[in-house]
Amino acid sequence: MKKSILFISCDEALEICDRSQYGEASFWEKLKFNFRFCWCKMTRSYSKQNKKLTKVMKESNIECLKEKERQDLHQNFEAFLRNQEQQ
């Protein structure tokens, strides 16, 4: 069966949705995604949830560990594991 130019699978649509959120999708991919978006309830639902998640993450003001803090935590964890193995 010949693959259609505009019809994409749900998995492809979800991947394009994710890439589109980060500005990585091409114009052609966005066009195919929007075509599927018009008639696929699952794709619309996924896109809606993805937009909510992106919005929440941007508004969350999460403070991550600095590189030095992460390295210190990693070293402490490795030291703890070595102590556990010796006992």
Buried (B, 14 or more C-beta within 10 A) or exposed (E): EEEEEEEBEEEBBBBBBBBBBEEEBEEEBBEBBBBBBEEBEEBBEBBEEBEEEEEEEEEEEEEEEEEEEEEEEEEEEEEEEEEEEEE
